[in-house]
Amino acid sequence: MSMNHIYLGQHSNQRGSQLQAWIMANGIDPALVPHESVAEIHGSWITYVIFKIDYRTKLRVIGDERYEKEFLSVPLVARPEEFGL
């Protein structure tokens, strides 16, 4: 089983557009992904860090004066190569 790392940091060029399209094609909300984040692809799963959300209020959870983060895994729907990544 191979593992790939995809840098999810903000890009303002064509790669940024490709990255945004890939993230959304895999059902990931780009607004929840912190800047300077990395997604890991493990077989048919993507694991990445998101801002922790209080789903009752829809607000980011703040702890120790910063936003809390948590890991999330989702099925890999679209491979990065399909988007030129």
C-alpha positions in Angstrom: 0.0 0.0 0.0 1.6 3.3 -1.1 1.2 6.7 0.6 1.3 10.0 -1.1 1.5 13.5 0.6 -0.4 16.4 -1.0 0.4 19.9 0.3 -2.9 21.7 0.8 -1.4 25.2 1.4 -2.9 28.2 -0.3 -1.7 28.7 -3.9 -2.7 31.6 -6.1 -1.7 30.0 -9.4 -3.0 27.2 -11.6 -1.9 24.6 -9.1 -4.2 26.3 -6.6 -7.1 25.9 -9.0 -6.2 22.2 -9.6 -5.8 21.6 -5.8 -9.1 23.3 -5.0 -10.9 21.2 -7.7 -9.3 18.0 -6.3 -10.2 18.8 -2.7 -13.9 19.5 -3.6 -14.1 16.4 -5.8 -13.2 14.4 -2.8 -15.9 16.0 -0.7 -13.5 18.1 1.4 -14.7 21.6 2.5 -11.7 23.9 1.7 -12.9 26.4 4.3 -12.2 23.9 7.0 -8.6 23.0 5.9 -5.9 25.1 7.6 -3.3 26.8 5.6 0.0 24.9 5.5 -1.8 21.5 5.8 -0.8 18.2 4.2 -3.2 15.4 3.1 -2.0 11.8 3.2 -3.4 9.3 0.8 -3.4 5.7 2.2 -4.7 3.3 -0.4 -8.3 4.4 -0.9 -8.4 6.9 1.9 -7.4 10.6 2.4 -6.4 11.7 5.9 -6.0 15.4 6.6 -6.3 18.0 9.3 -9.4 20.3 9.7 -10.4 23.0 12.1 -12.5 21.4 14.8 -16.1 22.6 14.4 -18.9 22.8 16.9 -21.6 21.4 14.7 -24.4 22.9 16.8 -23.1 26.5 16.3 -21.1 25.9 13.1 -18.2 27.8 14.6 -14.6 26.8 14.9 -13.6 25.6 18.4 -11.1 27.8 20.2 -8.8 26.3 22.9 -5.7 27.9 24.4 -6.1 31.0 22.2 -6.0 29.2 18.9 -8.3 27.1 16.8 -8.4 23.4 17.7 -7.7 20.9 14.9 -8.5 17.3 14.4 -7.8 14.6 11.8 -10.4 13.4 9.4 -10.4 10.6 6.9 -12.6 10.4 3.8 -12.7 7.9 0.9 -10.5 8.8 -2.0 -13.0 9.5 -4.8 -10.7 11.3 -7.3 -6.9 10.7 -7.5 -4.6 13.7 -7.6 -3.2 12.7 -11.0 -6.7 13.3 -12.5 -6.2 17.0 -11.6 -2.6 17.4 -12.6 -1.3 17.1 -9.1 
